[in-house]
Amino acid sequence: MDAKGWPLPLQLDLEQGQIVSGKAFTVSFRVLALLLIEGVAWWAYVLWSNGKLGTSVTSGQLWLLAALVLMFITVFYVFRSVSSVSSTHLKQSWIWNKEMLISDLAYVKLIRLRGFDWLIAPRLYARTHGGKFASFYASTPAVLEQFEKISSKLSHH
């Protein structure tokens, strides 16, 4: 606690400028997401080629196309997303990038299903003193280790 009774900012054991990073989502989750979107796209193609979607452009076809585009964008970012931890920040690239200052963290919870890390990436739910919150995913042991350290330090902070 500082002189005013406020907790001191959280500090990690990383060197200044050191960044631990890795893919946010597991390989098996990325493959599953890809198979899912391929299946939905194939189903839409079969419907269209069999005339089940009609012969002219309808609002239903446009909604289906819009849903497919959104799913493709999401899968693209599932493959692209990287989480990183530095001595000062938590970050994850995504459709919109997520970033939090380590020193501003008020609460974190590491959420994981042990034994299923190969499929469902553990995530660190984080909330700042100002009430901002985000979830950061980790599929690599190095990033997960940093998440565990943050969780442990903040719970004893």
KEBA-897226 format. One line per 3 residues: their letters; for each residue x, y, z of C-alpha. Coordinates in steps of 0.25 Angstrom, whole numbers, m for minus. Each point is the difference from the previous one (the first is absolute). Layout:
N
A	X Y Z  ...
***
This chain:
157
MDA	0 0 0  5 14 m3  m1 12 10
KGW	m15 2 m4  m4 m15 2  m1 m3 m14
PLP	6 m13 m5  14 1 m7  m1 m2 m15
LQL	2 m15 m5  14 m3 m5  5 m12 m8
DLE	13 m7 0  3 4 m14  11 8 m5
QGQ	m3 14 m6  m3 m2 m14  m2 m16 1
IVS	m12 m5 m7  m6 m14 2  m10 m3 m11
GKA	m7 m11 m8  m12 m4 m7  m13 3 7
FTV	m8 m12 m4  5 m15 m1  2 m7 m13
SFR	m11 m9 2  m10 11 3  5 7 m13
VLA	m2 m12 m8  m14 m2 6  m3 14 m4
LLL	5 m2 m14  m8 m13 m1  m13 7 5
IEG	1 11 m10  3 m9 m11  m12 m9 4
VAW	m9 12 0  5 6 m13  m2 m14 m7
WAY	m14 m1 6  m3 14 m6  6 m4 m13
VLW	m9 m13 m1  m12 8 4  3 10 m11
SNG	4 m10 m11  m13 m8 3  m8 12 m2
KLG	m5 0 15  4 14 1  m9 5 m11
TSV	4 5 m14  2 15 2  7 7 11
TSG	m8 1 13  2 7 13  1 m15 6
QLW	12 m2 m9  6 13 3  m1 m3 15
LLA	6 m14 m2  12 6 m8  1 11 11
ALV	1 m11 11  10 m8 m8  9 13 m2
LMF	m1 2 15  4 m14 3  12 0 m10
ITV	5 13 7  m1 m6 14  7 m13 m5
FYV	11 9 m6  2 7 13  0 m13 8
FRS	12 m4 m9  7 13 1  m2 4 15
VSS	12 1 9  1 2 15  12 7 6
VSS	4 4 14  11 10 3  4 6 13
THL	m10 12 m3  m11 m6 m8  m10 m11 m3
KQS	m3 0 m15  m8 m9 m10  m1 3 m15
WIW	m15 m3 m4  m10 7 m9  2 11 9
NKE	13 0 8  m1 m2 15  10 6 9
MLI	1 3 15  11 6 9  5 m10 10
SDL	1 11 11  m15 3 m2  m5 m14 2
AYV	m10 m1 12  m5 m14 m2  4 m12 m8
KLI	m6 m14 m1  7 m12 m8  m11 m8 m6
RLR	4 m14 m6  m5 m14 m1  12 m8 4
GFD	2 m12 m9  m7 8 m11  11 11 m3
WLI	3 m7 m13  m14 4 m5  m5 11 8
APR	10 11 3  2 5 14  m4 14 2
LYA	3 11 9  m12 9 4  6 13 4
RTH	m7 13 6  7 13 2  m2 10 12
GGK	m9 8 m10  m9 m12 m3  5 m3 m14
FAS	0 m15 m2  5 m10 m11  4 m14 m1
FYA	14 m4 m6  2 m14 m5  12 m9 1
STP	3 m13 m8  15 0 3  7 m4 13
AVL	8 12 1  m11 10 m1  m9 m9 9
EQF	12 0 11  m1 15 0  m15 0 1
EKI	2 m9 12  10 9 6  m9 12 m2
SSK	m11 m7 7  8 m5 11  6 14 3
LSH	m13 8 m1  m7 m10 9  11 2 11
H	2 15 m3
***
